[in-house]
Amino acid sequence: MCTLPDTVVTLERALELKRAGLIAAAVGLDDVDPARHDELRGYPGSHDEAVRALRIFREAGIFTYVNVCATQRMVRSGDLSRYAELVKDLGVGFIQLLEPRPCGGYLNAPPGVLLTEDDRRQLLHFFRQMNTDRGYRDYPVVHYVAFAESPAQRGCMMGGLSHLCIDSRGNVNPCVFLPVTFGNIMEEDFETIYRRMRVAIPHPLHKECPSLQLQATLRHKMETESVMPVPHGMIETEWQEMFLDGP
């Protein structure tokens, strides 16, 4: 008898999640081109698995949306409209549009990985077109996170102001792009950890993305202390400096 890996989505598992109370599921689908997607993910067949997962969740009656980390190659290929067509056909509710950040596989990425201002202008055009052009009213809504949480807009809403991240090991981090832990739910109750995080993040941050501000500090701690995510206490001084001089 074949045993499926824990990461594979099946209809049986999706229905079990729905019975447990799951109402929405996000799937990472980072490109319309399977080859580019699989190269980015470092896993052949990951594009097909993501598409299959979206179809299964929809069949199970679970609302679906996609997370897409728009790489330079994705943006410059001119395939954003093709991507919108693909997820529309898959019945996706909305697109959460993300920018690459210096974490995970991109922690030590060479120059040229992060988006340029021209790349961002293209994403902003895509975001506005999809959300305001009547020709796209039957397409998924686009949420461009880096624009919405830019200094001129709402500011960074990490740490429970809008979102936070609990990783697969139970670490509670303020954002999926920011590997800084405020505690672990396997060791403490979530409320205690959340209160600690909210004290450290008193309001939205109207400055450059924290993952960019702390990039060098986090890389140094990871290399010298062999820890990831980095405990907040290790970088408390640098953290507090981000919140100096107002929001």
Secondary structure by P-SEA (a helix, b strand, c coil): ccccccccccaaaaaaaaaacccbbbbbbccccaaaaaaaacccaaaaaaaaaaaaaaaacbbbbbbbccccccccccaaaaaaaaaaaaccccccccccccccccccccccccccaaaaaaaaaaaaaacccccccccbbbbbcccccccccccccccccccccccccccccccccccccccccccccaaaaaaaaaaacccccccccccccaaaaaaaaaaacccccccccccaaaaaaaacccc
